[in-house]
Amino acid sequence: MDETVVLKIGGGYLHDNKPPATPREKMINLACRLVDYLNSHSQMRLVVVVGGRRTITCPEECNSDTEKNAPPRLSFKEFAHESDQLGMLLSVANAATLNIVFNAVFNLARKSSPTKTNRRAFLLNSFGVGGDLGEDYSVSRAKELLDDGHVVIIGGGTGQSGLTTDFAAVCRATELGASPLLTITHEQPGVIDGTELMGYDRFYTLLRPDLFDSVAARLAEQKGLSIFIFNPNMTARSSRNGFSDNLIAAIDDHRDMVGTLIS
């Protein structure tokens, strides 16, 4: 049976300014590694859920009261809806960019070996953005594209305010029959650390909500969905299957992945 993998790429990872520094460089790096793997694993079905990034933190964002000439304390609590809308728009923008990158990498692969792959990436969004920014997301359309061997890239979260893209990723994974959900994030000291946490270390996100949305984690637990959070730029525990690349180890054999089980 074909295996469906849902990979969540957080907006925090794309925009954290850590090497490779720019979001585009991170996307190219990930797409090249994934396309290379997909070309030799024709049965793999890949879904990528892309996060945004909040430009305003609710409820408060202000300078320290001890700073000289500090501006008045600002409260954004009443603008939570607008902040969520911006986050979903940024998710669509990130997903659209990643879709372009994936297809550019697929095109390059076809030029080097025309018979190697007929795959391409398709953008679906849950935010109702029209134009060329993808089709509206539906389970049936996603499954149709996956059945045809294509990569599905999803932006826009759930399309509803108050729900994170982590929550959307859990929903998409359960809808499309994927387990575990693989979540890429920027490195978190003491958590995504190859010297401290190896393999399937259990971690409760209620203690560290910055790692993964605790509401989404509880939904995953109810659905019986495991979630692995990891840094793709680390080295896997072993190359037992020939993969020292932590990203590929996560997709191919989770036992060799350096990361954290959070659900």
C-alpha positions, -999 to 999 in steps of 0.1 A, spaced: 0 0 0 13 35 -8 24 55 22 12 90 28 35 114 46 23 147 59 52 171 66 45 204 85 70 232 79 65 259 104 67 296 96 91 300 125 115 276 109 114 294 75 119 329 91 143 322 119 174 336 101 194 305 110 215 289 82 205 284 55 195 320 62 166 330 39 132 314 36 139 308 -1 172 291 6 155 269 32 128 260 7 153 251 -20 173 230 4 143 210 16 128 206 -19 160 193 -34 164 167 -7 127 157 -9 126 155 -47 157 134 -48 141 110 -23 108 109 -41 125 101 -75 137 68 -60 106 61 -40 77 62 -65 51 49 -40 57 78 -15 27 102 -13 39 136 1 17 163 16 34 195 29 14 218 52 31 252 54 28 276 83 28 314 84 42 337 110 24 361 132 36 397 127 18 407 159 18 388 191 -15 389 211 -25 401 236 4 424 243 36 436 225 55 464 240 89 477 251 101 473 287 89 499 311 124 504 322 136 516 288 141 553 284 115 570 262 96 537 260 63 541 240 30 534 258 21 498 264 2 485 234 -26 460 236 -35 439 205 -60 417 222 -90 432 203 -71 426 170 -66 389 174 -89 381 145 -69 404 121 -37 389 134 -50 354 126 -61 365 91 -26 379 85 -11 346 97 -32 326 72 -23 349 44 14 345 52 8 307 52 -6 309 17 23 331 6 48 306 20 30 277 5 28 294 -29 65 301 -28 73 265 -18 51 253 -47 71 273 -72 104 260 -57 92 223 -58 82 226 -95 114 243 -104 133 214 -88 110 188 -105 117 206 -139 154 204 -133 151 167 -125 132 161 -157 159 179 -178 186 157 -163 165 125 -167 133 130 -187 120 95 -178 127 99 -141 96 116 -129 63 130 -141 55 144 -107 48 180 -100 36 200 -70 0 214 -67 -10 242 -43 -42 239 -24 -53 265 1 -79 267 29 -82 305 30 -102 311 -1 -75 331 -19 -83 332 -56 -62 338 -86 -32 317 -92 -27 310 -55 -40 274 -57 -73 256 -57 -95 255 -27 -86 226 -4 -108 195 -3 -100 160 8 -112 145 -25 -90 168 -46 -59 162 -24 -64 124 -27 -69 127 -64 -36 145 -68 -18 121 -45 -32 91 -64 -17 106 -96 17 108 -79 19 145 -73 30 164 -42 3 184 -25 13 216 -8 -13 232 15 -15 267 29 -40 289 48 -43 268 79 -79 257 85 -92 289 70 -107 298 105 -94 323 130 -83 310 163 -69 277 149 -32 273 142 -15 257 113 -4 230 137 -41 222 142 -45 223 104 -17 198 100 -32 174 124 -66 177 106 -49 171 72 -29 141 84 -60 124 99 -81 132 68 -55 118 44 -46 88 65 -10 97 74 8 88 105 30 100 121 28 137 114 63 150 108 69 186 120 99 206 110 108 234 133 138 256 142 161 242 169 149 244 204 176 243 231 173 212 252 146 197 231 158 192 196 193 184 206 211 154 193 232 151 225 203 150 248 173 136 230 177 106 206 150 89 188 115 86 202 119 107 234 85 116 248 77 152 254 45 169 267 38 201 247 16 214 275 49 223 292 64 239 261 36 255 239 62 272 218 70 238 202 36 227 191 0 239 197 -13 221 227 -49 221 214 -36 204 182 -16 179 203 -47 170 223 -66 165 190 -38 143 177 -39 122 209 -77 117 205 -72 106 169 -44 83 177 -19 103 156 17 104 166 37 137 160 74 139 156 91 173 158 126 176 145 153 198 130 160 187 94 195 200 95 208 176 121 225 143 115 204 112 120 213 87 147 227 61 122 229 54 85 214 19 89 193 25 59 219 47 42 203 79 54 224 102 76 201 131 66 177 137 95 149 148 71 151 116 50 155 95 81 123 110 95 104 101 63 120 67 56 125 52 90 115 72 121 137 50 143 168 67 131 155 102 133 168 126 160 137 143 173 110 144 199 78 125 202 52 150 214 20 132 211 
